[in-house]
Amino acid sequence: MSLWTAAALRAATGGSLAAELAVTGVSIDSRAVQPGDLFIALRDARDGHDFVADALARGAAAAMVDRDPPGVTPEAPLLRVGDTLAGLTALGAAGRARTAARIVAVTGSVGKTGTKEMLRLLLSGLGPTHAAVASYNNHWGVPLTLARMPEASAYAVIEIGMNNPGEIAPLARLARPHAALVTNIGAAHIGHLGSLEAIAAEKATIAAGLEPGGIAVLPAEDPFLPLLRAAAPGHPVVTFGEGGDVRALSVTAEATGSAVTAEIAGRRAAFRLGAPGAHLVRNAIGALAAVHALGGDAAAVAPRLAEYRPMVGRGAAETIATPDGGRATLVDEAFNGQPPSVRAALAVLALLPARRRVAVLGQMGELGPFSAEEHAALAPHVQAAADAVFLCGPDMRHLAAALPPGMVLARTETSGELAPLVAAGLRDGDAVLVKGSKATLMGKVLAALRGIRA
């Protein structure tokens, strides 16, 4: 099915395209191009123009460019624009403008992508729903998600993130949501913003994009609720969590999930969440609140949350072999590591049945002058969840110093040094959590562990 015609591409971007054609998808990675895609040549670590010829060879119907790409013939189907990032942004704005979909935007210090996936499940029970395939929440991810949105979508979920001040509001104005959900306020990226209040103030700017009559969906128990509420003047507010309009009345936690009874604006709903963790229950309550804010029957679709499973790098579990010929449970949380998400992951580790629980933790990033304090503050959470730990990164010395003697099996500067030590140290019946910021490259530990897969 056609996503964009040549005429619509020209109208959206103001670009020129000689060929009359239609595209069925939008891609910014030449390696992932599918036949019929529009390939957009963005500049990042590498210049996408260098891969236009490859994208066309893989079947791209056209390529958006702002200069002549190498190795491409003059008759190639090129959508020429002044700047490809601006062109992508314009295409995203056009994708948003042409749809009647009810849109929810999601931000927060942690839990954005998991909540987005829960919303995808829930809203799909109400109508055709569009959401990003991955954590596409930045200056190219948001317009890409909008540009990929089918015009006939009934609902859409747009994830919006930030690393620095001033990044959320422009993306929120691009998405123009009918509901804006803030999952939580935590110390993620505090090194860039300087304080929790500054983080809250930045997250609150998601309300800047709300459509007239749009609803802010906010965490009831968060200390910054007044600040978040004040950032949405004239907009109704739905709160979730303890004491909120949508809240959990009872939760039975298990190693494979949680049984939850919730109250949704005075109506009770019982459901099972198909993954363990109190933080996931909280995300689910927020997602139900957003469905309610959009006017959907949240209680009716709540049972769909039984289908929720953690994504790769965000809590997905698997069985691996151990050097002693046994089996261990591996929990892959290696996508990222910030204080709130590390604490949440440790709480999940504590739920897992195991002879021994092992935490493999990489240094948390973007904490600036708060790094020593935040790493040391993990100690009680580690002690409550794990029997033994492996640590990597220089600032993990602060956590090591705060833990009892003998609990730290090894601490190294890099994940490459740590990986063989972890792989050699696992035993039959272990449950092992691997968690860390991207910069610590915890994937090396995962690779070593999976190398001994049965």
N, C-alpha and C positions, 0 to 999 in steps of 0.2 A: 504494500500500500504506500502511495506517495506521501512523503512528509512535507516536502517543499518542491514547488515547481520553479522553473527558471524565473518566471515573472515574479513570483513571491520572493525569491532570493534577491532579485534586483531591487524590488520595492523595499524590502526590509533593510538592506545594507547600503543602498545608494550606489552599489557597485555595477560593473559592466560584465556581462556574460553573453557571448555571441551565440552560443548553442542554446537550442530549446530542448530542455531535458527535465527530468524529475529526479529527486534524490529520496532515498528511503531511510537514511540515517545520517548522523553527524559524528565525525571522529576527529580527534586531535593527535592520535597515535597511529602512524602509518602501519605499524605491526599488527594493529587490531582492526584495520580497515576491512569492511565487508563489502561485497559487490553492491553498488548502488549508493554508497555513502558519499557525503560531501566531506572531503578532508580539509581541515583548516590548519594552515601553516603558521603556528604560533612560534614565538621565540622564548626559550627558557634556557636551560643549560646548553641546548643545541638549537639551531635554527630549523624550524619545520620546513622551510623552503627546500632544504637539502634532501628532503624525503618525499617531495611531491611526485617525482617520477616513479618512485617505488609504490606510492599509494595508488596512482593511476594504473600501474601494472597489476596491482592486486584487485582491481575492479572498481575503484572509486569512480563515481559518475562525473565528479567535478572536484576542483580544489580551489579554496579561497586563498588568494595570495596578495601581497602588496609590493612584490618585485618579481622580476622574471626568474623562475626557478631553473636550476641547471638541469640539463638532460631532457628537457621537455620541448616538444615540437610546437611551432607557432599555432597549429590548429587544435592544440589540446584544450579541453573544456575548463577554462580558468575563470573564476569569479574574481575580478580585480577590484580591490578596495584600497582605501588610503592607508589603513592599518588593520592587520588581521585580528588583533585583540578587540579593537573597537568594532570591527565587523561582527565578531562573535557576540559581543555585548548587544549590538543592535539586533542581531538575529534572535537572541534570547528575549529581548524586549518585545519583538514582534510575535514570538511564540507565545508569550504571556498575553499579549493584547488580543490575539485572535480566538482564545479559548474562553468558554464559560465555566471552566472547572473551578470548584471550590478548593482553595489553596491554603495549606498550613505550612508555615515556616518554623523551623526548629533551630534553636541555638542553646548554648549552655556550656559550662566548663568541661563536663564529661557527659557521656551518654547520648550524644546527638545522633550518631549513626545507628545505634541500637534502637533508639526511640523512633527514628525514621523507618526502620524495618518493621517495627511493631505497627506503626501507622499504616504502612503499606498493606500489611495483613488485614488490619481492621477495616480500612476504607475500601479495600477490594471486595469486601462483603456487601458494600453499598453501591458500587459502580466501578467502571473502568478507572484505574488509578495509576498515575505515573509517579515514579521516584527515581533518583539516581541509582545506578548499579553499584556504586561504591561511595566512598566518603568525599564526594565532590562538593566542597562547601566554600571554596575561595573565589577569587576574582575571575577565574576561568571556569571553575566547576559549576557555579550557580548559573551563569548564562548558558553553559553547555547543557545543563539539565533542562533549562527552559526551551532551548532550541530543539531538543529531542522530544519535547512533549507533543503527543498527538493532539490535534485540534479537538477531537471528540472526547478527550479525557473528562471524566466527571469530577475527579479529585486529583490533586497533586501534592506531593510532600517535598519541600525544598529545605535542605540542610544548609545552615549558614554558620561559618566559623570565623575565627580571627586569631591573629598572633600579635597585632599591634592596634593601638587606638585608631578609630576612624574607619575601620574596615567593614563593620556590620551594616551601618545605615545605608550606604549606597547599594549594597546587595539586597537589603530588605525593600528598598524602593524599586528595585528592578523586579523582584518577585511579587510585590503587591499582594501580600497574603490576606486572607479573610480571618485567619487565626494565627497568632504568633505565640509559640510555646518556648518558654525558658525552662530548661530542665533543672538547672541548679547553678549556684555560684560557688566556685572553689578556686584553689591556688594555681590552677593551670595557667601558664604564661605570666605568672606574677612578676618574673624578672623583667618583662617588657613593660608591664603596666604599673608596677610599683606598690599596689595595695589591692586588697579584696574589694574595697569600695570602688576603685577605678575599674576593676574587672566588671563589677555589677553595673556601673554606669555605661560601659561599652556594650554589655549584653542587652541592657535596657533599650538601646537604640534600635533594636529590631522592631519596636513599635512604630518607628518613623515610617515604615512602609505599609502599615495597616490600611486596608481599604476603608472607606467611610462605613461606619457601623461594625468594623472589624473588632475582634475580641482578643484581648491579651490573656494568655493562659499561664499562670504564675504559681511558683511553689509557695504554699501557704505558710510553711514553718521556717522559711528562709529569713534570716535577720534583715536582708536587704529588700524584703517585700515592699515596704513603703517607697523605697527608691524606684523599684521596678514599676510599681503602680503609678507613681507620679510621672513616669516617662510616657504614659499612655493616656493623657488627658482627653476626656470626651469619649473614651472607648470603654465598653463594658469589660469586666474582669471576671474570669473563672479561675478559682484557686484549686489546687490539688495537693494531696498529702495530708498529714495530720491536721485536723481542724478545717480542712478545705471543703469546697463544694463537691469534690470527687475525692474519695479517700478509701483506704483499705480498712475494713472492719476487723478482719481476721486473716492471718497468713499462717499456713502450715508449710514450713521449709523442709525440703528434702534434697537429696544429692542430685536428683534429676530434674527438679523443678519446684514449683510452689503452688499450693492450692490456696486460692484467694477468694474472699467474699468482700465485695466492694459496694460502696454507696455512691451512686451517680446522681447528684442533684435530687436526693430523696428516694431514689429507686435502687433496690438491691440487685446485684448481679454476682453470680458465682462462676468462677472460671479457673482453669489451670494454666499456668505459665510454663512453657516447655523448656525452661532453662533455670538453673539455680541462681540464687543471689538476691539479697534484700534490695540491692541497687536496681536490679532488673524489675522487681516488683514496683519499685517507685517509678521507674521509667514507664512501666505499663499503665500505672494510674495516671501519669501525665498524658500518655497517648490517649487514654479513654476520655480524659478531660478535653483534649483537643477535638476528638470526634464529636463530643457533645457540643463544643463551641461552634463547630461547623454545622450544627443542626442535625447530625446523624444520630441514629438510635444506638448509642454506645453499649447499652446493656445487651442488645440483641447480637452484636458482633463480638462481644468480649470472649466467647468461647473459641474464637479463631486464634487466640493467643497460645493455645495449646500447640500450635504448629510452629511457634517461634523457636529458632535455634541460633546460638551465637555464631557470628561470622568468623572466618579464618582470621587469626590475629587478634580476635576480640572475645576469646573464651571458648573457642571450639575445642572439644576434647577428643582424644584418640588413644588407642592402645599401642604401646611400643614394647619391644623386647628389652630385657636387661642383661648385663654381662653374665649374671649367674644363671641364665637360662629361664628366667621368669618373665613376668609381665608387669608393666607399670602404666598408670594413667597419666597422659601428658595433656596439660591445659595450655593452649597457645594463646597468650595475651600479649604477644610481642609487637603489636601494631604501634603502641605508644605507651608512655608511662608518665603520668602526672600524679601528684599526691592523692587526689580523690579516687582516681581509678585504680591506683595501686592498693589502697585500703580496701576498695570494693573487691578486687580480685583476691586478695588475701582472705576476705570473709568467705568467698566461694570455696577456696582451698580448704578452709576449716570444715566445710560441710561434707567433703568427699570421704567416702570410706577408704581407709588405707592403713597399712601397717606402719607407715611412716609418711609424713607430709613434708615435702621439700619445696622451698621457694628459691627460685633462681631470679635474682633481681638485678637489672641494669640501672645505671645512674639516671635519675630524673633530670630532664632538661628544662631550660628557659626559666630557671628559678632565681637567677641573679644572686643578690646578696642574701636571699632567704634560703639558699641551697643547703647550707650546713644544718640549719634549724629544721627544715622540712625532712631531710634524710634521717636525722636523729629521731624525729617524731614518729617515724614508722615503727620504732622498736616495739611498743606494746601491741601493735597490730600483728607484727611478725610473730611475736611470742604467743599470741592467742591462736594463731593459725598453723604455724609450722613447727616441726621438730628439728629441722636443720635448714641452713641457708647457704647458697653460693651467691657471691656478690661481685659485680664488676663496675669499674669507674672510680676515679679518684675521690669523688665526694661520698661514695659508699663507705668510706672509712668512718664517717660520722655515725652511720647506722651500726657498723661493726663494733664501734666503741660502746654503743648503748645496749648491746645484746650480751647475754650471759656468756662467760667463757665456754668454749667448746661448741657453741651453737653454729658458728660460722665455719663451714667445712673448708672454704677457700674464698679468698678475695683477690682479684686480679685487676689490672688496669684496663684490660680490653676483653671483649667477648671472645675473641679468637684464642686468647690464652685460657679462658675459663671453659670453653666448650669441651675439650677432651677430659677435663677434670670432672665435669658434670656427667658426661657419658660413662666414664669409668666408675663413678661413685653411686650410680643407681642400683637399687636392689629390688628383688621380687616383692610386689605388693605396695610399692611406693606410689604416691600421687605427687606429681611434680608440676609446679606452676612456673612458666617462663614469662617474665614481664619486664619491660624497659622502654625507654625512649628510643625513637628511630635512630638517633645518632650513636647509640651503643651497639647497634647491629646485632641484636639478640637472635636474629635469624641464623647466625652461625652456631649458636647453641642448639637451636631446633634442628638444624641440619645434622649436627653430630648425634643428637638423640635419635633422629629418624634413620640415621645410617645403620643403626643396630635393630631396625624394624624386623620383626619375624617374617 
